């Protein structure tokens, strides 16, 4: 089986402000180690910044892709045939589905720094998950790619 080119791929990268916060974490470590001398101060700056940057990078490395006949969202891989209609959520509607409209059984790929999302119904009767909530910067494009993947013969 040969896979076609990926019709959709998005990396949910952390915002630029998080990298500045990573530097500030390093500065705070440096200030904590200031009484111990210059070398520990530099070690705290480099080590604290690096540790915070690794956390920001790993949190912001999640990808949403459509590969072949599957939707890959973070660690989840779902066949497109098990998905129903996709609903594009603007910032206000996305906030509602993250809070009071949310179902505890739903799969959430949630990134609070991304205001828009896509809600996709799960139609597989054996799957207890009612829907997928996917934070995405381009919900219309993802919905279109899902429709195209569903219509493409296997």
N, C-alpha and C positions, 0 to 999 in steps of 0.2 A: 504494500500500500504506500503510495507516494502522497505526501501532504502538499497541499497547495501553499502559495505564499500567505503569510499571516495577514488577514484582512484588517485586523485591529490589534494594536499593542499600545499600552500606556503604562508608564511608571509613575506611581504616586509619590513623587519626591517631596521631601520636607521643604518648607518655605525657607527663604534666605535668612530670615530672622533667627531661625534655629541655629544656624551656623555662628551667628554673632553670640547667641546665648552659650554655645559650646565654648567660645573663646572666653566669655565671662566666667564660666565654670572653672576654666583653667586659671584665670586671674584670681578667683577666690581660693583655689588650692594653693597658689603661689603665696597669697597673703597669709594663709594659715601656716605655711612653712617658713615664712619670713624670719621668725626668731631663731631658726636653726642655721641660717647663713644663706649665702648666695647660691651655692650649688643645689641645696634642697629647694630653694625658691624657683630656680630654673626647671628643676625636675618636676615640681608641682605644676608649673605653668604648662610644660609640654605634656606631662602625663594626664593632667586634668582635662586639658583641651582635647587630647587624643581620645580619652575615654568617652567624653561627652560627644565628640564627633562620630565615634563608632556607634553610639546609641542612636543619634539622629540619622545616621546613614542607614542603619539596619531597619529602623522604623519607616524610613522613606524609600525603601527599596522594593516594596510590594508592587507587583505588576498585574495588570488585567490584560489577558490575551484571548484571541480566538484562534485556535490551532486546529486545523482540519475540521472535525465535527464536534469539537469540545470547547467549552468556555473554561479558561483557567483564570481563577481569581484568587491570588495569594496561594494558599495551600490546597484550595478546593479545585477539583476538576469535574465538571458536569457536562454530560452530553447535551448538545443543543436540542436534540429530539425530546429531552425531558423538560424543556423550558417552554413556557407559554408567552403571553404578551409582555412586552417591556413598556414600562411607564417612565417617562422622563420627569424628574422631579426638580423644580426650581429650588432656590435657597430656602424659601419659607416652607414649602411642602416637604423638602428633604429633612428639615429640622423637625417637622411634625412626625415623620416616619421614624426618626431617631429617638423620639421621646414618647408621647402619649399614644400614638398609633402603632407603635412597635409590637411585634409578636415575639415572645421569648424563644420560640422555636425557629425563627428566621436566621438565615446566614447573613451576618453583617460584615462587610469589608468596609469598615468605617474609618475615615480620616477626617477629624474635626476641622482641619484647616482647608478642606475642599468643600465649598458650600453646596454644590450641585451633586445629584446622584441619579442612579437608575434603579428602579424596582422591577424585578423580573419574577413572574409567577413560576412556580415549580409545578408541573403537571403530572409528574410521576406518582401514581397512586401508592407505591411502596415507600416513598420518601416522606417522612413527617415534616420536612421543611416546607412551609407555605410559600416563601418567596426569598429571593436574594436581594439584599440592599447593597449596592456597589457605589461607593464614593468615586466619582469620576469628574474630570474637568470638561469632558466632551460627551455628555450623556446622549445627545442626538446621534452622534457618529457611532457610538457603541450600540445603540438600539438598531440603527440601520445595518450595522455589521452583523448583528444577531439575526435580523430578518433575512439577510442575504445568505448567511450560513445555514439557516433552517430551510431555505428554498433550494439550496444547491443539493443535487442528488449525491448520495454517498458513493 
